[in-house]
């Protein structure tokens, strides 16, 4: 979950994993083009957070996609400059 949302220029992505497993979090523009790979790594069970800096991006909506095991979720983050 991105917080704050909308954001300028940084937001924090909060996520949890039920067990030690590989997590991928990527950001795409509204057209589906990959703009940032935030993480591709193993995480222990529990709650985690990471920062996303959109300083070099234009205002607009971005898709934040998290994949872990069989779990996949996409959320919209709005960058307002």
C-alpha positions in Angstrom: 0.0 0.0 0.0 1.6 3.3 -1.0 1.4 6.0 1.6 0.9 8.9 1.2 -1.1 8.7 -1.9 -1.1 11.0 -3.8 2.5 11.8 -3.2 5.3 14.3 -4.1 8.0 13.2 -4.7 8.3 10.1 -2.4 5.9 7.5 -1.0 6.4 4.5 1.2 5.2 1.1 0.1 4.0 -1.1 3.0 3.7 -4.8 2.5 3.7 -8.1 4.4 4.7 -11.6 3.6 3.3 -14.7 5.4 6.6 -16.7 5.3 10.2 -16.3 4.0 9.8 -15.9 0.3 10.8 -14.1 -2.8 9.1 -10.7 -3.3 9.0 -8.6 -6.5 7.7 -5.0 -6.5 7.8 -3.1 -9.7 6.3 0.2 -10.9 4.7 0.7 -14.3 3.4 3.8 -16.0 -0.3 3.9 -17.0 0.6 2.5 -20.4 2.3 -0.6 -18.8 5.9 0.4 -19.4 8.2 -0.6 -16.6 9.6 2.5 -14.9 11.2 1.1 -11.7 12.1 -2.2 -10.0 11.8 -1.4 -6.3 12.8 -4.8 -5.0 13.4 -8.4 -6.2 14.7 -10.2 -3.1 13.8 -12.6 -0.3 12.0 -11.3 2.7 11.4 -12.9 6.1 7.8 -13.3 7.4 6.3 -10.0 8.7 5.7 -6.4 7.7 8.1 -4.4 5.6 8.4 -1.0 4.0 10.4 0.6 1.3 10.6 4.1 -0.2 9.8 5.0 -3.8 11.2 8.3 -5.1 9.4 9.7 -8.1 11.6 12.8 -8.5 12.6 12.0 -12.1 9.1 11.0 -13.2 6.3 13.1 -14.5 3.0 13.7 -12.7 0.4 11.0 -13.3 -0.8 7.6 -12.1 1.5 4.7 -11.7 0.8 1.0 -11.1 2.7 -0.6 -8.2 2.7 -4.4 -8.7 3.7 -6.8 -5.9 4.2 -10.5 -6.6 5.2 -13.1 -4.0 4.6 -16.8 -4.3 1.1 -17.2 -5.8 0.1 -13.7 -4.6 -0.1 -10.8 -7.0 -1.6 -7.3 -6.4 -1.6 -4.1 -8.3 -2.3 -0.7 -6.7 -2.4 2.8 -8.2 -0.1 5.5 -6.9 -0.7 9.1 -8.0 2.4 11.4 -8.4 1.4 15.1 -8.2 4.1 17.7 -8.8 
